[in-house]
Amino acid sequence: MSIATASVAEALDELEATLAHLLATLERANADEKGSGDA
């Protein structure tokens, strides 16, 4: 595997981790909103 390919794979891994963290944060915020809101 070339250095460029390795760099892209590493960047994708980081992006995936970032998106997973963001999704978890959004889900937690949404759950908090439903739990404490007046809906």
N, C-alpha and C positions, 0 to 999 in steps of 0.2 A: 504494500500500500504506500502510495506516495505521501510526502509531507502535506501537500495541499489537501488530499483526501482525508488524512488524519485530522487536519485542522477543521475541515468542514464537519466531520463526524463529531468532533469534540464540541464545536459550536452548536450543533443540533442537539447534543446531549444537554448542554447548558440551557438551551432554549426550552427543551422539553421539561426540564426541572423547574424553570421559571414559570412556564405555563401551568404546570401542576400545582405549584405554590399559589399562583394567582387564582386558579380555580378553587382551591381549598379555602382561600381567604374570602372569595366571593360567596361560596356556599355557607361559610360560617356567618358572614355578615347577613346573608339572606335569612338564615335560621334565627339569628338574633332579632332581626326586624319582625319576623312572623311571631316570635315568642313574646315580644314586649310591645308590639304595636296595638292600635285600637281597631284593627281590621276585624 
